[in-house]
């Protein structure tokens, strides 16, 4: 539930989350809208916390939509653990 993700992040302490893994297809609010909502929160870490899209959709337009929603990376399912780990380490190193 994307709305729950936004609410949980909004109620968290600043910098409590190192990275957010966001599924694209979720009920109530999809991951794209949830990422936009998180990026729109008025707290400093809302614009800097890395958000990684997780999706079965791997077309170029899907990756562009993730980026336009404020996500920092797009990982396709099935998830390759090493790819996800490398992506997380890369994003965290650039903070």
PDB file of N, CA, C and O in Angstrom:
ATOM      1  N   UNK A   1       0.851  -1.172   0.000  1.00  0.00           N
ATOM      2  CA  UNK A   1       0.000   0.000   0.000  1.00  0.00           C
ATOM      3  C   UNK A   1       0.898   1.237   0.000  1.00  0.00           C
ATOM      4  O   UNK A   1       1.573   1.525   0.989  1.00  0.00           O
ATOM      5  N   UNK A   2       0.900   1.958  -1.110  1.00  0.00           N
ATOM      6  CA  UNK A   2       1.751   3.128  -1.225  1.00  0.00           C
ATOM      7  C   UNK A   2       1.425   4.233  -0.232  1.00  0.00           C
ATOM      8  O   UNK A   2       2.317   4.955   0.214  1.00  0.00           O
ATOM      9  N   UNK A   3       0.149   4.365   0.115  1.00  0.00           N
ATOM     10  CA  UNK A   3      -0.240   5.380   1.095  1.00  0.00           C
ATOM     11  C   UNK A   3       0.399   5.087   2.445  1.00  0.00           C
ATOM     12  O   UNK A   3       0.838   6.003   3.140  1.00  0.00           O
ATOM     13  N   UNK A   4       0.451   3.812   2.818  1.00  0.00           N
ATOM     14  CA  UNK A   4       1.099   3.436   4.083  1.00  0.00           C
ATOM     15  C   UNK A   4       2.585   3.774   4.053  1.00  0.00           C
ATOM     16  O   UNK A   4       3.143   4.220   5.056  1.00  0.00           O
ATOM     17  N   UNK A   5       3.225   3.565   2.909  1.00  0.00           N
ATOM     18  CA  UNK A   5       4.648   3.895   2.797  1.00  0.00           C
ATOM     19  C   UNK A   5       4.886   5.380   3.037  1.00  0.00           C
ATOM     20  O   UNK A   5       5.823   5.756   3.741  1.00  0.00           O
ATOM     21  N   UNK A   6       4.042   6.219   2.454  1.00  0.00           N
ATOM     22  CA  UNK A   6       4.159   7.666   2.643  1.00  0.00           C
ATOM     23  C   UNK A   6       3.927   8.032   4.106  1.00  0.00           C
ATOM     24  O   UNK A   6       4.667   8.838   4.669  1.00  0.00           O
ATOM     25  N   UNK A   7       2.914   7.449   4.716  1.00  0.00           N
ATOM     26  CA  UNK A   7       2.612   7.749   6.118  1.00  0.00           C
ATOM     27  C   UNK A   7       3.731   7.289   7.046  1.00  0.00           C
ATOM     28  O   UNK A   7       4.106   8.011   7.970  1.00  0.00           O
ATOM     29  N   UNK A   8       4.266   6.096   6.808  1.00  0.00           N
ATOM     30  CA  UNK A   8       5.352   5.583   7.651  1.00  0.00           C
ATOM     31  C   UNK A   8       6.579   6.474   7.533  1.00  0.00           C
ATOM     32  O   UNK A   8       7.198   6.819   8.539  1.00  0.00           O
ATOM     33  N   UNK A   9       6.933   6.848   6.301  1.00  0.00           N
ATOM     34  CA  UNK A   9       8.076   7.732   6.129  1.00  0.00           C
ATOM     35  C   UNK A   9       7.807   9.090   6.774  1.00  0.00           C
ATOM     36  O   UNK A   9       8.681   9.650   7.436  1.00  0.00           O
ATOM     37  N   UNK A  10       6.611   9.612   6.583  1.00  0.00           N
ATOM     38  CA  UNK A  10       6.270  10.916   7.145  1.00  0.00           C
ATOM     39  C   UNK A  10       6.319  10.972   8.661  1.00  0.00           C
ATOM     40  O   UNK A  10       6.605  12.022   9.238  1.00  0.00           O
ATOM     41  N   UNK A  11       6.043   9.855   9.306  1.00  0.00           N
ATOM     42  CA  UNK A  11       6.062   9.793  10.774  1.00  0.00           C
ATOM     43  C   UNK A  11       7.425   9.404  11.336  1.00  0.00           C
ATOM     44  O   UNK A  11       7.625   9.440  12.550  1.00  0.00           O
ATOM     45  N   UNK A  12       8.355   9.037  10.475  1.00  0.00           N
ATOM     46  CA  UNK A  12       9.671   8.598  10.936  1.00  0.00           C
ATOM     47  C   UNK A  12      10.534   9.793  11.335  1.00  0.00           C
ATOM     48  O   UNK A  12      10.257  10.937  10.976  1.00  0.00           O
ATOM     49  N   UNK A  13      11.581   9.489  12.083  1.00  0.00           N
ATOM     50  CA  UNK A  13      12.557  10.515  12.431  1.00  0.00           C
ATOM     51  C   UNK A  13      13.360  10.882  11.178  1.00  0.00           C
ATOM     52  O   UNK A  13      13.573  10.024  10.321  1.00  0.00           O
ATOM     53  N   UNK A  14      13.803  12.111  11.055  1.00  0.00           N
ATOM     54  CA  UNK A  14      14.655  12.464   9.911  1.00  0.00           C
ATOM     55  C   UNK A  14      15.868  11.534   9.852  1.00  0.00           C
ATOM     56  O   UNK A  14      16.503  11.250  10.868  1.00  0.00           O
ATOM     57  N   UNK A  15      16.167  11.078   8.665  1.00  0.00           N
ATOM     58  CA  UNK A  15      17.294  10.181   8.389  1.00  0.00           C
ATOM     59  C   UNK A  15      17.158   8.801   9.043  1.00  0.00           C
ATOM     60  O   UNK A  15      18.148   8.079   9.164  1.00  0.00           O
ATOM     61  N   UNK A  16      15.956   8.431   9.461  1.00  0.00           N
ATOM     62  CA  UNK A  16      15.736   7.094  10.021  1.00  0.00           C
ATOM     63  C   UNK A  16      15.886   6.021   8.944  1.00  0.00           C
ATOM     64  O   UNK A  16      16.353   4.916   9.221  1.00  0.00           O
ATOM     65  N   UNK A  17      15.488   6.351   7.718  1.00  0.00           N
ATOM     66  CA  UNK A  17      15.586   5.406   6.607  1.00  0.00           C
ATOM     67  C   UNK A  17      16.825   5.714   5.775  1.00  0.00           C
ATOM     68  O   UNK A  17      17.056   6.862   5.394  1.00  0.00           O
ATOM     69  N   UNK A  18      17.622   4.679   5.494  1.00  0.00           N
ATOM     70  CA  UNK A  18      18.792   4.843   4.637  1.00  0.00           C
ATOM     71  C   UNK A  18      18.416   4.731   3.172  1.00  0.00           C
ATOM     72  O   UNK A  18      19.017   5.392   2.324  1.00  0.00           O
ATOM     73  N   UNK A  19      17.424   3.898   2.866  1.00  0.00           N
ATOM     74  CA  UNK A  19      16.979   3.674   1.498  1.00  0.00           C
ATOM     75  C   UNK A  19      15.534   3.179   1.543  1.00  0.00           C
ATOM     76  O   UNK A  19      15.116   2.544   2.512  1.00  0.00           O
ATOM     77  N   UNK A  20      14.781   3.473   0.495  1.00  0.00           N
ATOM     78  CA  UNK A  20      13.401   3.002   0.397  1.00  0.00           C
ATOM     79  C   UNK A  20      13.299   2.115  -0.837  1.00  0.00           C
ATOM     80  O   UNK A  20      13.663   2.528  -1.938  1.00  0.00           O
ATOM     81  N   UNK A  21      12.804   0.897  -0.649  1.00  0.00           N
ATOM     82  CA  UNK A  21      12.506   0.001  -1.764  1.00  0.00           C
ATOM     83  C   UNK A  21      11.024   0.151  -2.042  1.00  0.00           C
ATOM     84  O   UNK A  21      10.198  -0.118  -1.170  1.00  0.00           O
ATOM     85  N   UNK A  22      10.679   0.579  -3.250  1.00  0.00           N
ATOM     86  CA  UNK A  22       9.292   0.921  -3.573  1.00  0.00           C
ATOM     87  C   UNK A  22       8.787   0.092  -4.738  1.00  0.00           C
ATOM     88  O   UNK A  22       9.234   0.254  -5.874  1.00  0.00           O
ATOM     89  N   UNK A  23       7.848  -0.799  -4.442  1.00  0.00           N
ATOM     90  CA  UNK A  23       7.197  -1.543  -5.510  1.00  0.00           C
ATOM     91  C   UNK A  23       6.351  -0.558  -6.312  1.00  0.00           C
ATOM     92  O   UNK A  23       5.788   0.380  -5.748  1.00  0.00           O
ATOM     93  N   UNK A  24       6.263  -0.766  -7.605  1.00  0.00           N
ATOM     94  CA  UNK A  24       5.476   0.136  -8.443  1.00  0.00           C
ATOM     95  C   UNK A  24       3.984  -0.178  -8.356  1.00  0.00           C
ATOM     96  O   UNK A  24       3.160   0.727  -8.225  1.00  0.00           O
ATOM     97  N   UNK A  25       3.647  -1.447  -8.429  1.00  0.00           N
ATOM     98  CA  UNK A  25       2.240  -1.863  -8.436  1.00  0.00           C
ATOM     99  C   UNK A  25       1.787  -2.202  -7.020  1.00  0.00           C
ATOM    100  O   UNK A  25       2.071  -3.284  -6.506  1.00  0.00           O
ATOM    101  N   UNK A  26       1.081  -1.264  -6.398  1.00  0.00           N
ATOM    102  CA  UNK A  26       0.558  -1.469  -5.043  1.00  0.00           C
ATOM    103  C   UNK A  26      -0.876  -0.956  -4.991  1.00  0.00           C
ATOM    104  O   UNK A  26      -1.269  -0.098  -5.782  1.00  0.00           O
ATOM    105  N   UNK A  27      -1.655  -1.492  -4.049  1.00  0.00           N
ATOM    106  CA  UNK A  27      -3.026  -0.998  -3.903  1.00  0.00           C
ATOM    107  C   UNK A  27      -3.055   0.382  -3.242  1.00  0.00           C
ATOM    108  O   UNK A  27      -2.050   0.850  -2.706  1.00  0.00           O
ATOM    109  N   UNK A  28      -4.193   1.006  -3.290  1.00  0.00           N
ATOM    110  CA  UNK A  28      -4.490   2.313  -2.688  1.00  0.00           C
ATOM    111  C   UNK A  28      -3.710   3.431  -3.380  1.00  0.00           C
ATOM    112  O   UNK A  28      -4.316   4.341  -3.945  1.00  0.00           O
ATOM    113  N   UNK A  29      -2.371   3.377  -3.344  1.00  0.00           N
ATOM    114  CA  UNK A  29      -1.528   4.359  -4.027  1.00  0.00           C
ATOM    115  C   UNK A  29      -0.363   3.592  -4.646  1.00  0.00           C
ATOM    116  O   UNK A  29       0.317   2.837  -3.952  1.00  0.00           O
ATOM    117  N   UNK A  30      -0.130   3.776  -5.935  1.00  0.00           N
ATOM    118  CA  UNK A  30       0.978   3.051  -6.562  1.00  0.00           C
ATOM    119  C   UNK A  30       2.325   3.652  -6.152  1.00  0.00           C
ATOM    120  O   UNK A  30       2.384   4.728  -5.557  1.00  0.00           O
ATOM    121  N   UNK A  31       3.389   2.947  -6.475  1.00  0.00           N
ATOM    122  CA  UNK A  31       4.717   3.367  -6.066  1.00  0.00           C
ATOM    123  C   UNK A  31       5.177   4.671  -6.671  1.00  0.00           C
ATOM    124  O   UNK A  31       5.924   5.420  -6.042  1.00  0.00           O
ATOM    125  N   UNK A  32       4.737   4.954  -7.893  1.00  0.00           N
ATOM    126  CA  UNK A  32       5.111   6.225  -8.521  1.00  0.00           C
ATOM    127  C   UNK A  32       4.525   7.403  -7.754  1.00  0.00           C
ATOM    128  O   UNK A  32       5.219   8.378  -7.464  1.00  0.00           O
ATOM    129  N   UNK A  33       3.243   7.300  -7.429  1.00  0.00           N
ATOM    130  CA  UNK A  33       2.596   8.376  -6.674  1.00  0.00           C
ATOM    131  C   UNK A  33       3.146   8.464  -5.251  1.00  0.00           C
ATOM    132  O   UNK A  33       3.263   9.555  -4.693  1.00  0.00           O
ATOM    133  N   UNK A  34       3.480   7.326  -4.673  1.00  0.00           N
ATOM    134  CA  UNK A  34       4.049   7.330  -3.323  1.00  0.00           C
ATOM    135  C   UNK A  34       5.418   8.007  -3.320  1.00  0.00           C
ATOM    136  O   UNK A  34       5.727   8.780  -2.412  1.00  0.00           O
ATOM    137  N   UNK A  35       6.236   7.723  -4.326  1.00  0.00           N
ATOM    138  CA  UNK A  35       7.550   8.372  -4.413  1.00  0.00           C
ATOM    139  C   UNK A  35       7.395   9.884  -4.577  1.00  0.00           C
ATOM    140  O   UNK A  35       8.101  10.659  -3.931  1.00  0.00           O
ATOM    141  N   UNK A  36       6.472  10.298  -5.439  1.00  0.00           N
ATOM    142  CA  UNK A  36       6.212  11.735  -5.615  1.00  0.00           C
ATOM    143  C   UNK A  36       5.772  12.369  -4.300  1.00  0.00           C
ATOM    144  O   UNK A  36       6.200  13.473  -3.962  1.00  0.00           O
ATOM    145  N   UNK A  37       4.913  11.666  -3.559  1.00  0.00           N
ATOM    146  CA  UNK A  37       4.424  12.199  -2.285  1.00  0.00           C
ATOM    147  C   UNK A  37       5.560  12.322  -1.271  1.00  0.00           C
ATOM    148  O   UNK A  37       5.647  13.318  -0.553  1.00  0.00           O
ATOM    149  N   UNK A  38       6.420  11.321  -1.212  1.00  0.00           N
ATOM    150  CA  UNK A  38       7.562  11.385  -0.291  1.00  0.00           C
ATOM    151  C   UNK A  38       8.474  12.545  -0.679  1.00  0.00           C
ATOM    152  O   UNK A  38       8.899  13.313   0.184  1.00  0.00           O
ATOM    153  N   UNK A  39       8.776  12.676  -1.962  1.00  0.00           N
ATOM    154  CA  UNK A  39       9.643  13.767  -2.418  1.00  0.00           C
ATOM    155  C   UNK A  39       9.024  15.136  -2.130  1.00  0.00           C
ATOM    156  O   UNK A  39       9.745  16.126  -2.001  1.00  0.00           O
ATOM    157  N   UNK A  40       7.705  15.197  -2.029  1.00  0.00           N
ATOM    158  CA  UNK A  40       7.028  16.463  -1.784  1.00  0.00           C
ATOM    159  C   UNK A  40       6.869  16.829  -0.321  1.00  0.00           C
ATOM    160  O   UNK A  40       6.374  17.912  -0.008  1.00  0.00           O
ATOM    161  N   UNK A  41       7.282  15.943   0.587  1.00  0.00           N
ATOM    162  CA  UNK A  41       7.172  16.245   2.014  1.00  0.00           C
ATOM    163  C   UNK A  41       8.155  17.351   2.389  1.00  0.00           C
ATOM    164  O   UNK A  41       9.242  17.450   1.821  1.00  0.00           O
ATOM    165  N   UNK A  42       7.761  18.168   3.340  1.00  0.00           N
ATOM    166  CA  UNK A  42       8.623  19.291   3.743  1.00  0.00           C
ATOM    167  C   UNK A  42       9.526  18.884   4.897  1.00  0.00           C
ATOM    168  O   UNK A  42       9.330  19.295   6.040  1.00  0.00           O
ATOM    169  N   UNK A  43      10.515  18.071   4.569  1.00  0.00           N
ATOM    170  CA  UNK A  43      11.563  17.673   5.508  1.00  0.00           C
ATOM    171  C   UNK A  43      12.813  17.407   4.688  1.00  0.00           C
ATOM    172  O   UNK A  43      12.714  16.930   3.558  1.00  0.00           O
ATOM    173  N   UNK A  44      13.971  17.700   5.222  1.00  0.00           N
ATOM    174  CA  UNK A  44      15.193  17.656   4.408  1.00  0.00           C
ATOM    175  C   UNK A  44      15.509  16.283   3.802  1.00  0.00           C
ATOM    176  O   UNK A  44      15.996  16.211   2.674  1.00  0.00           O
ATOM    177  N   UNK A  45      15.248  15.220   4.515  1.00  0.00           N
ATOM    178  CA  UNK A  45      15.607  13.904   3.988  1.00  0.00           C
ATOM    179  C   UNK A  45      14.638  13.401   2.923  1.00  0.00           C
ATOM    180  O   UNK A  45      14.931  12.406   2.259  1.00  0.00           O
ATOM    181  N   UNK A  46      13.505  14.050   2.742  1.00  0.00           N
ATOM    182  CA  UNK A  46      12.533  13.622   1.729  1.00  0.00           C
ATOM    183  C   UNK A  46      13.101  13.757   0.320  1.00  0.00           C
ATOM    184  O   UNK A  46      12.703  13.020  -0.583  1.00  0.00           O
ATOM    185  N   UNK A  47      14.011  14.675   0.129  1.00  0.00           N
ATOM    186  CA  UNK A  47      14.593  14.858  -1.197  1.00  0.00           C
ATOM    187  C   UNK A  47      15.894  14.088  -1.383  1.00  0.00           C
ATOM    188  O   UNK A  47      16.389  13.971  -2.504  1.00  0.00           O
ATOM    189  N   UNK A  48      16.452  13.563  -0.295  1.00  0.00           N
ATOM    190  CA  UNK A  48      17.757  12.907  -0.398  1.00  0.00           C
ATOM    191  C   UNK A  48      17.733  11.404  -0.174  1.00  0.00           C
ATOM    192  O   UNK A  48      18.639  10.705  -0.628  1.00  0.00           O
ATOM    193  N   UNK A  49      16.717  10.888   0.516  1.00  0.00           N
ATOM    194  CA  UNK A  49      16.683   9.444   0.761  1.00  0.00           C
ATOM    195  C   UNK A  49      16.581   8.722  -0.579  1.00  0.00           C
ATOM    196  O   UNK A  49      15.694   9.030  -1.376  1.00  0.00           O
ATOM    197  N   UNK A  50      17.473   7.768  -0.841  1.00  0.00           N
ATOM    198  CA  UNK A  50      17.382   7.035  -2.107  1.00  0.00           C
ATOM    199  C   UNK A  50      16.109   6.191  -2.159  1.00  0.00           C
ATOM    200  O   UNK A  50      15.777   5.493  -1.201  1.00  0.00           O
ATOM    201  N   UNK A  51      15.404   6.260  -3.279  1.00  0.00           N
ATOM    202  CA  UNK A  51      14.228   5.430  -3.506  1.00  0.00           C
ATOM    203  C   UNK A  51      14.512   4.562  -4.727  1.00  0.00           C
ATOM    204  O   UNK A  51      14.824   5.065  -5.806  1.00  0.00           O
ATOM    205  N   UNK A  52      14.397   3.257  -4.536  1.00  0.00           N
ATOM    206  CA  UNK A  52      14.647   2.300  -5.609  1.00  0.00           C
ATOM    207  C   UNK A  52      13.324   1.686  -6.028  1.00  0.00           C
ATOM    208  O   UNK A  52      12.612   1.096  -5.215  1.00  0.00           O
ATOM    209  N   UNK A  53      13.004   1.830  -7.299  1.00  0.00           N
ATOM    210  CA  UNK A  53      11.789   1.231  -7.849  1.00  0.00           C
ATOM    211  C   UNK A  53      12.015  -0.260  -8.055  1.00  0.00           C
ATOM    212  O   UNK A  53      13.067  -0.677  -8.539  1.00  0.00           O
ATOM    213  N   UNK A  54      11.022  -1.057  -7.684  1.00  0.00           N
ATOM    214  CA  UNK A  54      11.026  -2.497  -7.943  1.00  0.00           C
ATOM    215  C   UNK A  54       9.831  -2.781  -8.825  1.00  0.00           C
ATOM    216  O   UNK A  54       8.698  -2.462  -8.466  1.00  0.00           O
ATOM    217  N   UNK A  55      10.078  -3.383  -9.981  1.00  0.00           N
ATOM    218  CA  UNK A  55       8.981  -3.568 -10.923  1.00  0.00           C
ATOM    219  C   UNK A  55       9.262  -4.719 -11.879  1.00  0.00           C
ATOM    220  O   UNK A  55      10.413  -5.005 -12.209  1.00  0.00           O
ATOM    221  N   UNK A  56       8.200  -5.369 -12.315  1.00  0.00           N
ATOM    222  CA  UNK A  56       8.325  -6.370 -13.370  1.00  0.00           C
ATOM    223  C   UNK A  56       8.425  -5.698 -14.729  1.00  0.00           C
ATOM    224  O   UNK A  56       8.796  -6.344 -15.709  1.00  0.00           O
ATOM    225  N   UNK A  57       8.103  -4.426 -14.805  1.00  0.00           N
ATOM    226  CA  UNK A  57       8.139  -3.676 -16.059  1.00  0.00           C
ATOM    227  C   UNK A  57       9.542  -3.133 -16.298  1.00  0.00           C
ATOM    228  O   UNK A  57      10.077  -2.373 -15.491  1.00  0.00           O
ATOM    229  N   UNK A  58      10.130  -3.539 -17.424  1.00  0.00           N
ATOM    230  CA  UNK A  58      11.512  -3.163 -17.695  1.00  0.00           C
ATOM    231  C   UNK A  58      11.673  -2.351 -18.977  1.00  0.00           C
ATOM    232  O   UNK A  58      12.791  -2.165 -19.458  1.00  0.00           O
ATOM    233  N   UNK A  59      10.569  -1.870 -19.526  1.00  0.00           N
ATOM    234  CA  UNK A  59      10.668  -1.060 -20.742  1.00  0.00           C
ATOM    235  C   UNK A  59      11.276   0.298 -20.414  1.00  0.00           C
ATOM    236  O   UNK A  59      11.186   0.772 -19.282  1.00  0.00           O
ATOM    237  N   UNK A  60      11.891   0.913 -21.407  1.00  0.00           N
ATOM    238  CA  UNK A  60      12.536   2.212 -21.209  1.00  0.00           C
ATOM    239  C   UNK A  60      11.565   3.237 -20.645  1.00  0.00           C
ATOM    240  O   UNK A  60      11.944   4.038 -19.791  1.00  0.00           O
ATOM    241  N   UNK A  61      10.309   3.228 -21.112  1.00  0.00           N
ATOM    242  CA  UNK A  61       9.340   4.208 -20.616  1.00  0.00           C
ATOM    243  C   UNK A  61       9.001   3.980 -19.138  1.00  0.00           C
ATOM    244  O   UNK A  61       8.667   4.931 -18.432  1.00  0.00           O
ATOM    245  N   UNK A  62       9.084   2.735 -18.665  1.00  0.00           N
ATOM    246  CA  UNK A  62       8.849   2.454 -17.245  1.00  0.00           C
ATOM    247  C   UNK A  62       9.968   3.032 -16.397  1.00  0.00           C
ATOM    248  O   UNK A  62       9.726   3.581 -15.322  1.00  0.00           O
ATOM    249  N   UNK A  63      11.176   2.908 -16.878  1.00  0.00           N
ATOM    250  CA  UNK A  63      12.332   3.443 -16.158  1.00  0.00           C
ATOM    251  C   UNK A  63      12.266   4.969 -16.135  1.00  0.00           C
ATOM    252  O   UNK A  63      12.585   5.590 -15.121  1.00  0.00           O
ATOM    253  N   UNK A  64      11.859   5.565 -17.231  1.00  0.00           N
ATOM    254  CA  UNK A  64      11.710   7.028 -17.295  1.00  0.00           C
ATOM    255  C   UNK A  64      10.639   7.484 -16.311  1.00  0.00           C
ATOM    256  O   UNK A  64      10.833   8.469 -15.598  1.00  0.00           O
ATOM    257  N   UNK A  65       9.511   6.776 -16.267  1.00  0.00           N
ATOM    258  CA  UNK A  65       8.439   7.150 -15.323  1.00  0.00           C
ATOM    259  C   UNK A  65       8.927   7.072 -13.873  1.00  0.00           C
ATOM    260  O   UNK A  65       8.588   7.926 -13.054  1.00  0.00           O
ATOM    261  N   UNK A  66       9.717   6.051 -13.563  1.00  0.00           N
ATOM    262  CA  UNK A  66      10.272   5.936 -12.209  1.00  0.00           C
ATOM    263  C   UNK A  66      11.150   7.140 -11.887  1.00  0.00           C
ATOM    264  O   UNK A  66      11.055   7.727 -10.809  1.00  0.00           O
ATOM    265  N   UNK A  67      11.994   7.490 -12.827  1.00  0.00           N
ATOM    266  CA  UNK A  67      12.886   8.634 -12.633  1.00  0.00           C
ATOM    267  C   UNK A  67      12.090   9.929 -12.481  1.00  0.00           C
ATOM    268  O   UNK A  67      12.393  10.747 -11.613  1.00  0.00           O
ATOM    269  N   UNK A  68      11.084  10.113 -13.314  1.00  0.00           N
ATOM    270  CA  UNK A  68      10.255  11.322 -13.238  1.00  0.00           C
ATOM    271  C   UNK A  68       9.489  11.411 -11.922  1.00  0.00           C
ATOM    272  O   UNK A  68       9.151  12.507 -11.475  1.00  0.00           O
ATOM    273  N   UNK A  69       9.213  10.265 -11.300  1.00  0.00           N
ATOM    274  CA  UNK A  69       8.510  10.250 -10.015  1.00  0.00           C
ATOM    275  C   UNK A  69       9.458  10.549  -8.858  1.00  0.00           C
ATOM    276  O   UNK A  69       9.018  10.702  -7.719  1.00  0.00           O
ATOM    277  N   UNK A  70      10.754  10.633  -9.145  1.00  0.00           N
ATOM    278  CA  UNK A  70      11.725  10.952  -8.106  1.00  0.00           C
ATOM    279  C   UNK A  70      12.514   9.769  -7.591  1.00  0.00           C
ATOM    280  O   UNK A  70      13.214   9.873  -6.583  1.00  0.00           O
ATOM    281  N   UNK A  71      12.406   8.647  -8.275  1.00  0.00           N
ATOM    282  CA  UNK A  71      13.160   7.465  -7.845  1.00  0.00           C
ATOM    283  C   UNK A  71      14.576   7.539  -8.400  1.00  0.00           C
ATOM    284  O   UNK A  71      14.816   8.072  -9.484  1.00  0.00           O
ATOM    285  N   UNK A  72      15.496   6.994  -7.631  1.00  0.00           N
ATOM    286  CA  UNK A  72      16.913   7.081  -7.982  1.00  0.00           C
ATOM    287  C   UNK A  72      17.401   5.915  -8.830  1.00  0.00           C
ATOM    288  O   UNK A  72      18.433   6.019  -9.492  1.00  0.00           O
ATOM    289  N   UNK A  73      16.676   4.819  -8.816  1.00  0.00           N
ATOM    290  CA  UNK A  73      17.070   3.635  -9.584  1.00  0.00           C
ATOM    291  C   UNK A  73      15.833   2.789  -9.847  1.00  0.00           C
ATOM    292  O   UNK A  73      14.796   2.966  -9.208  1.00  0.00           O
ATOM    293  N   UNK A  74      15.956   1.869 -10.796  1.00  0.00           N
ATOM    294  CA  UNK A  74      14.848   1.000 -11.195  1.00  0.00           C
ATOM    295  C   UNK A  74      15.402  -0.419 -11.334  1.00  0.00           C
ATOM    296  O   UNK A  74      16.226  -0.679 -12.211  1.00  0.00           O
ATOM    297  N   UNK A  75      14.965  -1.313 -10.494  1.00  0.00           N
ATOM    298  CA  UNK A  75      15.402  -2.714 -10.516  1.00  0.00           C
ATOM    299  C   UNK A  75      14.218  -3.561 -10.966  1.00  0.00           C
ATOM    300  O   UNK A  75      13.107  -3.413 -10.457  1.00  0.00           O
ATOM    301  N   UNK A  76      14.464  -4.443 -11.918  1.00  0.00           N
ATOM    302  CA  UNK A  76      13.373  -5.274 -12.421  1.00  0.00           C
ATOM    303  C   UNK A  76      13.306  -6.609 -11.686  1.00  0.00           C
ATOM    304  O   UNK A  76      14.304  -7.148 -11.208  1.00  0.00           O
ATOM    305  N   UNK A  77      12.078  -7.109 -11.625  1.00  0.00           N
ATOM    306  CA  UNK A  77      11.823  -8.418 -11.016  1.00  0.00           C
ATOM    307  C   UNK A  77      11.971  -9.484 -12.083  1.00  0.00           C
ATOM    308  O   UNK A  77      11.713  -9.207 -13.254  1.00  0.00           O
ATOM    309  N   UNK A  78      12.371 -10.678 -11.727  1.00  0.00           N
ATOM    310  CA  UNK A  78      12.738 -11.097 -10.379  1.00  0.00           C
ATOM    311  C   UNK A  78      14.018 -10.389  -9.932  1.00  0.00           C
ATOM    312  O   UNK A  78      14.931 -10.151 -10.722  1.00  0.00           O
ATOM    313  N   UNK A  79      14.053 -10.068  -8.664  1.00  0.00           N
ATOM    314  CA  UNK A  79      15.158  -9.293  -8.105  1.00  0.00           C
ATOM    315  C   UNK A  79      16.418 -10.141  -8.032  1.00  0.00           C
ATOM    316  O   UNK A  79      16.406 -11.253  -7.503  1.00  0.00           O
ATOM    317  N   UNK A  80      17.497  -9.603  -8.568  1.00  0.00           N
ATOM    318  CA  UNK A  80      18.814 -10.212  -8.427  1.00  0.00           C
ATOM    319  C   UNK A  80      19.443  -9.587  -7.182  1.00  0.00           C
ATOM    320  O   UNK A  80      19.699  -8.383  -7.156  1.00  0.00           O
ATOM    321  N   UNK A  81      19.689 -10.381  -6.170  1.00  0.00           N
ATOM    322  CA  UNK A  81      20.187  -9.860  -4.892  1.00  0.00           C
ATOM    323  C   UNK A  81      21.478  -9.064  -5.052  1.00  0.00           C
ATOM    324  O   UNK A  81      21.649  -8.023  -4.417  1.00  0.00           O
ATOM    325  N   UNK A  82      22.375  -9.542  -5.888  1.00  0.00           N
ATOM    326  CA  UNK A  82      23.641  -8.829  -6.076  1.00  0.00           C
ATOM    327  C   UNK A  82      23.423  -7.486  -6.757  1.00  0.00           C
ATOM    328  O   UNK A  82      24.058  -6.494  -6.396  1.00  0.00           O
ATOM    329  N   UNK A  83      22.530  -7.451  -7.738  1.00  0.00           N
ATOM    330  CA  UNK A  83      22.220  -6.188  -8.414  1.00  0.00           C
ATOM    331  C   UNK A  83      21.618  -5.183  -7.431  1.00  0.00           C
ATOM    332  O   UNK A  83      21.982  -4.008  -7.430  1.00  0.00           O
ATOM    333  N   UNK A  84      20.699  -5.656  -6.600  1.00  0.00           N
ATOM    334  CA  UNK A  84      20.075  -4.776  -5.613  1.00  0.00           C
ATOM    335  C   UNK A  84      21.109  -4.279  -4.607  1.00  0.00           C
ATOM    336  O   UNK A  84      21.139  -3.095  -4.274  1.00  0.00           O
ATOM    337  N   UNK A  85      21.942  -5.174  -4.133  1.00  0.00           N
ATOM    338  CA  UNK A  85      22.982  -4.793  -3.166  1.00  0.00           C
ATOM    339  C   UNK A  85      23.929  -3.753  -3.767  1.00  0.00           C
ATOM    340  O   UNK A  85      24.241  -2.752  -3.123  1.00  0.00           O
ATOM    341  N   UNK A  86      24.387  -3.990  -5.002  1.00  0.00           N
ATOM    342  CA  UNK A  86      25.291  -3.044  -5.652  1.00  0.00           C
ATOM    343  C   UNK A  86      24.613  -1.692  -5.854  1.00  0.00           C
ATOM    344  O   UNK A  86      25.238  -0.647  -5.677  1.00  0.00           O
ATOM    345  N   UNK A  87      23.342  -1.715  -6.222  1.00  0.00           N
ATOM    346  CA  UNK A  87      22.596  -0.476  -6.420  1.00  0.00           C
ATOM    347  C   UNK A  87      22.484   0.291  -5.110  1.00  0.00           C
ATOM    348  O   UNK A  87      22.713   1.499  -5.075  1.00  0.00           O
ATOM    349  N   UNK A  88      22.134  -0.402  -4.040  1.00  0.00           N
ATOM    350  CA  UNK A  88      22.000   0.254  -2.741  1.00  0.00           C
ATOM    351  C   UNK A  88      23.340   0.845  -2.297  1.00  0.00           C
ATOM    352  O   UNK A  88      23.388   1.985  -1.835  1.00  0.00           O
ATOM    353  N   UNK A  89      24.416   0.091  -2.431  1.00  0.00           N
ATOM    354  CA  UNK A  89      25.727   0.584  -2.020  1.00  0.00           C
ATOM    355  C   UNK A  89      26.146   1.800  -2.835  1.00  0.00           C
ATOM    356  O   UNK A  89      26.720   2.744  -2.292  1.00  0.00           O
ATOM    357  N   UNK A  90      25.860   1.783  -4.146  1.00  0.00           N
ATOM    358  CA  UNK A  90      26.189   2.913  -5.017  1.00  0.00           C
ATOM    359  C   UNK A  90      25.411   4.163  -4.585  1.00  0.00           C
ATOM    360  O   UNK A  90      25.981   5.249  -4.483  1.00  0.00           O
ATOM    361  N   UNK A  91      24.116   4.004  -4.334  1.00  0.00           N
ATOM    362  CA  UNK A  91      23.294   5.149  -3.947  1.00  0.00           C
ATOM    363  C   UNK A  91      23.683   5.681  -2.577  1.00  0.00           C
ATOM    364  O   UNK A  91      23.695   6.892  -2.361  1.00  0.00           O
ATOM    365  N   UNK A  92      23.999   4.791  -1.658  1.00  0.00           N
ATOM    366  CA  UNK A  92      24.369   5.232  -0.315  1.00  0.00           C
ATOM    367  C   UNK A  92      25.748   5.903  -0.310  1.00  0.00           C
ATOM    368  O   UNK A  92      25.989   6.826   0.468  1.00  0.00           O
ATOM    369  N   UNK A  93      26.644   5.439  -1.174  1.00  0.00           N
ATOM    370  CA  UNK A  93      27.982   6.042  -1.251  1.00  0.00           C
ATOM    371  C   UNK A  93      27.928   7.454  -1.822  1.00  0.00           C
ATOM    372  O   UNK A  93      28.788   8.281  -1.523  1.00  0.00           O
ATOM    373  N   UNK A  94      26.920   7.729  -2.641  1.00  0.00           N
ATOM    374  CA  UNK A  94      26.826   9.052  -3.272  1.00  0.00           C
ATOM    375  C   UNK A  94      26.114  10.078  -2.401  1.00  0.00           C
ATOM    376  O   UNK A  94      25.975  11.233  -2.802  1.00  0.00           O
ATOM    377  N   UNK A  95      25.663   9.679  -1.223  1.00  0.00           N
ATOM    378  CA  UNK A  95      24.945  10.622  -0.324  1.00  0.00           C
ATOM    379  C   UNK A  95      25.888  11.534   0.394  1.00  0.00           C
ATOM    380  O   UNK A  95      25.454  12.378   1.178  1.00  0.00           O
TER     381      UNK A  95
END
